[in-house]
Amino acid sequence: MWELLLTMIERIGILVTIAFILTRFRFFRSMFYQNQLNRRQQFTAILFFGFFGIIGTYSGVSLSTENLEFHRWAADLSADEAIANSRVIGVVIASLLGGPTVGIGAGIIAGLHRFTLGGFTAIACGLATIIASILASLFYKKHKRVRLQTVFIIGALAESLQMLIILMIAQPFEQASALVNIIGIPMILANGLGSALFLLVIKNVLSEEEKVSALQAQKTLRIADQTISHLQHGLTPTAAEAVCHIIHQEIQTSAVSITNRSEILAHVGLGHDHHRTNSPIQTKITLDAIQQGKVLIANQESIHCAVTNCPLGAAVIAPLRQCGKTIGTLKFYFRSEKEITNVTKELIKGLSSMISHQLETAEVDRAYQLAKEAEIKALQAQIRPHFLFNTLNTTISLIRLDPGKARKMLMSLSHFLRQNLSATTQSTITLQQELAHVKAYLSIKEERFKNKLTVSYEIDPCVLNQLIPPLTLQPIIENAMKHGFKDKETDCMLKIKINRNQDRIYIYVADNGKGMSTELAEQVIQAPIDSASGSGLALYNVNRRLSIMFGEDASLQISSSINQGTAIQFSIPYKEMSQQWIS
């Protein structure tokens, strides 16, 4: 009995080897990780494990019940022979990993094959194999992985069931009983142990691969976290130097280098004394990688370094891409090609892809900022003629009534336009500059509203150095003058209030003009509108520029009602700044 047990365990080594080979197949990995296999995967698994059961049969030991002699390999059996085998292992594993469909399918294939070999236990063993697959399928759990202890018990239980069926069906009973007495315990133990070992090998191999993948992911994430700030301004020599240092420290290669399409931007590690920054690319294979956009491996000959004793004997060259074009390379150097493993190559591919994505993101950010600045300039350009035409109309009227005041108006206008021109060449100005702009505008408008307009200011001087987009307050005040005070001949009151509350600055402009409906107040800052009195473009533009620069929290808030006046308020973040802006 013990000799048979040792022989069985020896044969199980064959199946364990097959288990290791199994881990190389994609369909088996899918079966191990997925909850549900598709039909093609199920069919492949049935055929494979059915064949696996057949191998378990042939690798068994045949036993003659007449002379009790063992034969090392099982083939065609005589009427008095049976097989001590490990067929059940394939059937059990198929059921536990693939579910009832895969397990029973494999059991039928292995069972029918066993029946064709003959022997007085042919029917009993063939039937027992199918029943064992059904039994093991009962322990299949769709969302959970089975434990090794459970697999041992199921394998032993399935073999015990086979011994019972042999006793019940095989004839003559005396031969069946003698067979079970000899092979029963060895086969129960061997198949239980074999099933557990089979699963253990699979789990260990896949677990080690998962650990390697996890370590790679951790390294990649650490590198990504450290490099993203350096690549915000593109692939510059300074950024390349910083990235190479980070990668070299994390990956522990002989050297790391980054190039653009024509020269070395940075080189960190061995060979830095002659692989110099800003020197032209000398390796043809690097130019090939740029041209082809593919990862290439260079040996010492293809590197052909000009220095005879260069310690760099091999390199992996990965392209860096931006906007669909190769803009440079990421190069990892090694002492020899033997150091370049598949794991290393995959890691390098991942890193080059990651850096390419970071460069893409940086380019998108720069494009967004340029578009935002262009939009602000376009909005400012729309405002300038709007104010100018209104001012010129007022000046023309004054020329007719009082040429002296008209000259004074033109001087004020000249001063205002000078400020206006200066403001439109800048993305931001101080609140003090904006207020000077407003006061110049109101000095021009006061002739029309002489003795009819009262302007009150409530200004916190501590906030005058804060930055805002140019032409922010003036359009709001112009809107009040043009629309709020339209047809109002007396008691025109305008209030401008600027103060700080904790970390925000609040700007408030109110008039006692004709006002507008609540619906119109909501619409006018959302989009330009068509109306007989105007398009509302001024307030819309101001709101857009504030939102672009400071976010939605800085949007205009309009409170207005018919014949009750209008109040417009917005807030911007307060920032500590030098007082040099205040004069």
KOLTIVO-939910 format. One record per residue (C-alpha): residue in three letters; x, y, z. Coordinates in steps of 0.1 Angstrom, whole numbers. Each point is the difference from the previous one (the first is absolute). Layout:
BEGIN
  res      x      y      z
  ALA      X      Y      Z
...
END
This chain:
BEGIN
  res      x      y      z
  MET      0      0      0
  TRP     28     24      9
  GLU     19     -8    -32
  LEU    -31      8    -20
  LEU     -5     33     20
  LEU     35     11     -8
  THR     -4     -9    -36
  MET    -32     19     -2
  ILE     16     31     15
  GLU     28     -3    -24
  ARG    -24      0    -29
  ILE    -18     30     14
  GLY     32     19     -6
  ILE     -8     -2    -37
  LEU    -34     16      6
  VAL     16     27     22
  THR     23      8    -30
  ILE    -30      3    -22
  ALA    -16     23     26
  PHE     30     23     -4
  ILE     -3     -1    -38
  LEU    -37      8      4
  THR      8     33     15
  ARG     15     11    -33
  PHE    -33     -3    -18
  ARG    -23     30     -3
  PHE    -32    -20      1
  PHE     11    -16     33
  ARG      8     34     15
  SER    -35     12    -10
  MET    -15    -30     16
  PHE     19      6     32
  TYR     -9     37      3
  GLN    -34      4    -18
  ASN    -33     -7     15
  GLN    -15    -11    -33
  LEU     16    -16    -30
  ASN    -14      5    -35
  ARG     -9    -30    -22
  ARG     33     -1    -18
  GLN     19      1     33
  GLN    -22    -27     15
  PHE      5    -23    -31
  THR     38      5      2
  ALA      0     -8     37
  ILE    -21    -31     -4
  LEU     23    -14    -27
  PHE     31      8     20
  PHE    -11    -15     33
  GLY    -15    -30    -18
  PHE     34     -6    -15
  PHE     16      7     34
  GLY    -22    -28     14
  ILE     11    -23    -27
  ILE     37      7      9
  GLY     -9     -8     36
  THR    -13    -33    -12
  TYR     30     -9    -21
  SER     25     11     27
  GLY    -16    -24     24
  VAL     12    -35     11
  SER    -19    -31    -13
  LEU     -6    -28     25
  SER     -9    -37     -8
  THR    -23    -14     26
  GLU     11    -36     -8
  ASN     37      3      8
  LEU     -1     35     18
  GLU     28     13    -23
  PHE      3     37     -8
  HIS     10     13    -35
  ARG     16     34      0
  TRP    -22     15    -28
  ALA    -36     -6     -9
  ALA    -10    -10    -35
  ASP    -26    -25    -13
  LEU    -13    -21     29
  SER     -8    -37      2
  ALA    -32    -11     17
  ASP     16     -4     34
  GLU     19     33      0
  ALA     -8     35     14
  ILE     18     33      3
  ALA     12     19     30
  ASN     -1     35    -15
  SER     -3     38      6
  ARG    -28      6    -26
  VAL    -22     16     27
  ILE     24     29      5
  GLY     -7     16    -34
  VAL    -37     -5      4
  VAL     -1     15     35
  ILE     21     30    -10
  ALA    -21      6    -31
  SER    -32      0     21
  LEU     13     23     28
  LEU     15     26    -24
  GLY    -22     -2    -30
  GLY    -34     -9     15
  PRO    -24    -28     -8
  THR      1      3    -38
  VAL     38     -2     -2
  GLY      3    -27     27
  ILE    -27    -23    -12
  GLY     11      4    -36
  ALA     36    -10      9
  GLY    -14    -28     22
  ILE    -19    -15    -29
  ILE     30      1    -23
  ALA     24    -16     26
  GLY    -27    -25     10
  LEU     -8    -12    -35
  HIS     37     -3     -7
  ARG      4    -22     31
  PHE    -28    -22    -12
  THR     17     -7    -33
  LEU     31    -13     18
  GLY    -19    -31     12
  GLY      7    -20     32
  PHE    -26    -12     24
  THR     -4     35     16
  ALA     -4     18    -33
  ILE    -37      8      5
  ALA      3      8     37
  CYS     31     23     -5
  GLY    -15     18    -30
  LEU    -33      6     18
  ALA     19     10     32
  THR     20     26    -19
  ILE    -32     17    -12
  ILE    -17     -2     34
  ALA     32     15     16
  SER     -3     30    -23
  ILE    -36      5     10
  LEU     10     -3     37
  ALA     29     25     -3
  SER    -23     24    -19
  LEU    -22      3     31
  PHE     29     17     17
  TYR      5     26    -27
  LYS     -4     36     13
  LYS     -3     26    -27
  HIS     14     30     18
  LYS     25    -18     23
  ARG     32    -19     -3
  VAL      1    -34     15
  ARG     25     -7     29
  LEU     27    -27     -2
  GLN    -15    -20     30
  THR    -33     -1    -18
  VAL     16    -12    -33
  PHE     18    -28     19
  ILE    -33    -12     16
  ILE    -19      2    -33
  GLY     28    -19    -19
  ALA      1    -27     28
  LEU    -38     -1      1
  ALA     -3     -4    -38
  GLU     25    -29      1
  SER    -19    -16     29
  LEU    -32      2    -21
  GLN     18    -18    -28
  MET     11    -28     24
  LEU    -36     -4     11
  ILE    -13     -2    -35
  ILE     26    -26     -9
  LEU    -13    -21     29
  MET    -36      5    -11
  ILE      3     -6    -38
  ALA     33    -19     -8
  GLN     -3    -37     -4
  PRO     10    -24     13
  PHE     -4     16     35
  GLU     30    -20     14
  GLN     24     16    -25
  ALA    -16     34      6
  SER      4     -3     38
  ALA     36    -12     -3
  LEU      8     29    -23
  VAL    -15     26     23
  ASN     19    -14     30
  ILE     33      4    -19
  ILE     -5     34    -18
  GLY    -27     17     20
  ILE     19     19     27
  PRO     30      8    -23
  MET    -23     14    -27
  ILE    -21     20     25
  LEU     30     16     16
  ALA     19      5    -33
  ASN    -29     16    -19
  GLY     -9     22     30
  LEU     36     11      3
  GLY      4      3    -37
  SER    -30     23     -4
  ALA     12     23     28
  LEU     36      1    -15
  PHE    -14      7    -34
  LEU    -19     30     12
  LEU     29     11     23
  VAL     24      2    -30
  ILE    -25     20    -20
  LYS     -7     24     28
  ASN     37      5      8
  VAL     10      7    -36
  LEU    -28     24     -6
  SER      5     16     34
  GLU     37      7     -7
  GLU     -9     16    -33
  GLU    -26     21     18
  LYS     27     11     24
  VAL     24      9    -28
  SER    -28     20    -17
  ALA     -9     17     32
  LEU     36     10      6
  GLN      2     14    -35
  ALA    -32     19      5
  GLN     13     15     32
  LYS     33     10    -16
  THR    -19     16    -29
  LEU    -24     19     23
  ARG     29     12     21
  ILE     19     12    -31
  ALA    -32     16    -14
  ASP     -6     18     32
  GLN     35     14      1
  THR      4      8    -37
  ILE    -33     17     -7
  SER     11     34     15
  HIS     32      0    -21
  LEU    -18     -6    -33
  GLN    -26     27      3
  HIS     20     22    -23
  GLY      9    -26    -25
  LEU     31    -20     -9
  THR     27     25     10
  PRO     36     -9      9
  THR     -7      9     37
  ALA    -31    -22      1
  ALA     18    -28    -18
  GLU     28      1     26
  ALA    -24     -1     29
  VAL    -20    -29    -16
  CYS     32    -20     -7
  HIS     11      3     36
  ILE    -34    -11     13
  ILE     -2    -31    -23
  HIS     37    -10      6
  GLN     -6      0     37
  GLU    -32    -20     -2
  ILE      9    -26    -27
  GLN     37     -5      8
  THR     12     -2    -36
  SER     36      7    -10
  ALA    -11     33    -16
  VAL    -31     19    -12
  SER      0     24    -28
  ILE    -26     23    -17
  THR      4     15    -35
  ASN    -20     21    -23
  ARG      1     -7    -37
  SER     36     12     -5
  GLU     19      3     33
  ILE      4    -14     35
  LEU    -20     20     25
  ALA     13    -18     31
  HIS     20    -31     10
  VAL      2    -13     36
  GLY     21    -30     11
  LEU     30    -18    -15
  GLY     16     16    -30
  HIS    -11     35      9
  ASP     36     12     -5
  HIS     -3     -5    -38
  HIS    -37     -4     -6
  ARG     -4     38      4
  THR    -30     22      2
  ASN     -7     21    -31
  SER     23    -22    -22
  PRO    -15    -14    -32
  ILE    -16    -35     -1
  GLN     28    -23    -12
  THR    -19    -34      0
  LYS    -17     -9    -32
  ILE    -24    -23     18
  THR    -12     30     20
  LEU     -8     18    -32
  ASP    -18    -32    -12
  ALA    -21     -1     31
  ILE    -10     36     -6
  GLN     -7     -7    -36
  GLN    -20    -32      5
  GLY    -16     10     33
  LYS      7    -34     15
  VAL     19    -14     30
  LEU     34    -13    -12
  ILE     27    -19     18
  ALA     36      9     -6
  ASN     31    -22      6
  GLN     35     12      5
  GLU      7     -1    -37
  SER    -30     21     -9
  ILE      7     25     28
  HIS     35      4    -16
  CYS     12     25     27
  ALA     31     19    -10
  VAL     16     -7     34
  THR     17    -34      0
  ASN     -6    -10     36
  CYS    -36     13      2
  PRO    -18    -21     27
  LEU    -33      1    -18
  GLY     -5    -32    -20
  ALA    -37      1     -8
  ALA    -30     23     -1
  VAL    -38      0     -3
  ILE    -11     31    -20
  ALA    -36     10      3
  PRO    -16     28    -20
  LEU    -16     31     17
  ARG    -31     12    -18
  GLN    -20     32      0
  CYS    -30      9    -22
  GLY      5    -32    -20
  LYS     37      7     -8
  THR     32    -14     14
  ILE     18     29     17
  GLY     29    -19     17
  THR     10    -31     17
  LEU      3    -15     35
  LYS     31    -22      2
  PHE      9    -26     27
  TYR     36    -12     -1
  PHE     13    -33     14
  ARG     34    -17      2
  SER    -11    -29    -22
  GLU    -31    -13    -19
  LYS     -4    -27     27
  GLU    -13     26     24
  ILE    -29      9    -22
  THR    -29    -22     10
  ASN    -36     -1    -13
  VAL    -10     17     33
  THR     25     28     -6
  LYS    -12      5    -36
  GLU    -36      2     11
  LEU      9     25     28
  ILE     19     22    -25
  LYS    -29      0    -24
  GLY    -23     10     28
  LEU     22     28     11
  SER      5     14    -35
  SER    -38     -1     -5
  MET     -6     17     34
  ILE     25     28     -8
  SER    -15      5    -34
  HIS    -34      4     16
  GLN     14     25     24
  LEU     15     20    -29
  GLU    -34     -2    -18
  THR    -17     13     32
  ALA     25     29      3
  GLU     -6      9    -36
  VAL    -37      0      4
  ASP      3     22     32
  ARG     22     25    -19
  ALA    -25      1    -29
  TYR    -28      5     24
  GLN     18     29     17
  LEU      7     16    -34
  ALA    -36     -4    -11
  LYS    -11     15     33
  GLU     23     30     -4
  ALA    -11      4    -36
  GLU    -36      0     10
  ILE      6     26     26
  LYS     17     23    -25
  ALA    -28     -6    -25
  LEU    -26     10     26
  GLN     20     31      9
  ALA      2     10    -36
  GLN    -38     -2     -3
  ILE     -4     24     29
  ARG     24     27    -12
  PRO    -20     13    -30
  HIS    -32     -2     20
  PHE     12     25     25
  LEU     18     22    -25
  PHE    -30      5    -22
  ASN    -21     11     30
  THR     26     24     11
  LEU      5     16    -34
  ASN    -37      5     -3
  THR      0     19     33
  THR     30     21    -11
  ILE    -17      9    -32
  SER    -29     13     19
  LEU     23     21     23
  ILE     18     15    -30
  ARG    -33     15    -11
  LEU     -9     13     35
  ASP     33     10     16
  PRO     33     -3    -20
  GLY     20      7     32
  LYS    -15    -29     18
  ALA      3    -21    -31
  ARG     38      7      0
  LYS      1    -10     37
  MET    -20    -31     -9
  LEU     24     -9    -28
  MET     30      3     24
  SER    -19    -23     25
  LEU     -7    -24    -29
  SER     36      0    -11
  HIS     11     -8     36
  PHE    -27    -27      2
  LEU     10    -16    -34
  ARG     36      0     11
  GLN    -10    -20     31
  ASN    -23    -21    -21
  LEU     27     -9    -25
  SER     24     -9     28
  ALA    -27    -22     17
  THR     -7    -20    -32
  THR     36    -10     -3
  GLN     -1    -16     34
  SER    -19    -30     13
  THR     -5     16     35
  ILE      1     34     16
  THR     -4     11     36
  LEU    -33     12     14
  GLN     16     34      5
  GLN      7      2    -38
  GLU    -36    -12     -8
  LEU    -15     26     24
  ALA     21     28    -17
  HIS    -14    -13    -33
  VAL    -35      2     14
  LYS      5     35     13
  ALA     13     12    -33
  TYR    -30    -15    -17
  LEU    -24     17     25
  SER     18     34     -4
  ILE     -8     -3    -37
  LYS    -37     -9      7
  GLU     -6     26     26
  GLU     -6     27    -25
  ARG    -31    -18    -13
  PHE    -13     -6     36
  LYS     12     33     15
  ASN    -19      7     32
  LYS    -20    -32     -6
  LEU     25    -27      9
  THR     14     -8     34
  VAL     28    -25      3
  SER     10    -14     35
  TYR     31    -21      7
  GLU      6    -23     29
  ILE     34    -15     -6
  ASP     23    -20     23
  PRO     35     13     -9
  CYS     16    -33     12
  VAL    -14    -18    -30
  LEU     11     24    -28
  ASN     30    -21     -9
  GLN    -21    -31     -9
  LEU      0    -11    -36
  ILE    -30     -3    -23
  PRO     -6     -2    -37
  PRO      2     35    -17
  LEU    -33     16    -10
  THR    -20    -18     27
  LEU    -16     29     19
  GLN     -3     25    -28
  PRO    -25    -21    -22
  ILE    -22     -6     31
  ILE     -1     37      7
  GLU     -5      9    -37
  ASN    -29    -25      0
  ALA    -16     19     29
  MET      5     34    -17
  LYS    -13    -12    -34
  HIS    -29    -22     10
  GLY     -7      6     37
  PHE     -2     38     -3
  LYS    -16      1    -34
  ASP    -29     25      0
  LYS      8      8     37
  GLU      6     38      2
  THR      5      5     38
  ASP     14    -17     31
  CYS     23    -24    -18
  MET     19    -17     27
  LEU     29    -24     -5
  LYS     18    -18     29
  ILE     33    -18     -3
  LYS     11    -21     30
  ILE     31    -22      3
  ASN      9    -18     33
  ARG     16    -31     13
  ASN    -17    -27     20
  GLN     24    -27     12
  ASP     16    -16    -31
  ARG    -20     17    -27
  ILE     -4     35    -14
  TYR    -36     11     -8
  ILE     -7     26    -27
  TYR    -34     16      0
  VAL    -15     24    -25
  ALA    -36     12      4
  ASP    -22     26    -17
  ASN    -35     13      5
  GLY     -9     -2    -37
  LYS    -28    -17    -18
  GLY     11    -35      8
  MET     -9    -32    -18
  SER    -21    -32      6
  THR     14    -29     20
  GLU     -1    -22    -32
  LEU     20     25    -20
  ALA     25      4     28
  GLU      7    -37     -1
  GLN      2     -2    -38
  VAL     22     30     -6
  ILE     32    -16     15
  GLN     -7    -35    -15
  ALA      1     11    -37
  PRO     -4     31    -21
  ILE    -36      7     -7
  ASP    -19     18    -28
  SER    -20     31     12
  ALA     -9     34    -13
  SER     23     17     26
  GLY     31    -22     -5
  SER     14    -35      1
  GLY     13     -2     36
  LEU     34     -8    -14
  ALA     19     22     26
  LEU    -13    -18     31
  TYR      4    -34    -18
  ASN     36      7     -8
  VAL      8     12     35
  ASN    -15    -31     15
  ARG     19    -23    -24
  ARG     33     16      8
  LEU     -5     -2     37
  SER    -11    -37     -3
  ILE     31     -8    -21
  MET     24     17     24
  PHE    -15     -8     34
  GLY    -25    -28     -6
  GLU    -38     -1      3
  ASP      1     14     36
  ALA     10     34    -16
  SER    -31      1    -23
  LEU    -21     31      0
  GLN    -30      1     23
  ILE    -28     23    -12
  SER    -28     12     22
  SER    -25     22    -18
  SER    -37      9     -2
  ILE    -20     23    -23
  ASN      3     36     10
  GLN     19     -9     32
  GLY     36      0    -14
  THR     27    -26     -5
  ALA     27    -13     23
  ILE     29    -21    -15
  GLN     24    -17     23
  PHE     29    -24     -4
  SER     29    -13     21
  ILE     36    -10     -7
  PRO     25    -18     22
  TYR     21     21     23
  LYS     38     -5     -4
  GLU     28     15     21
  MET     20     22    -23
  SER     27     27      1
  GLN    -12     35      7
  GLN     22     13    -29
  TRP    -30      2    -22
  ILE    -16     27     21
  SER     12     35     -8
END
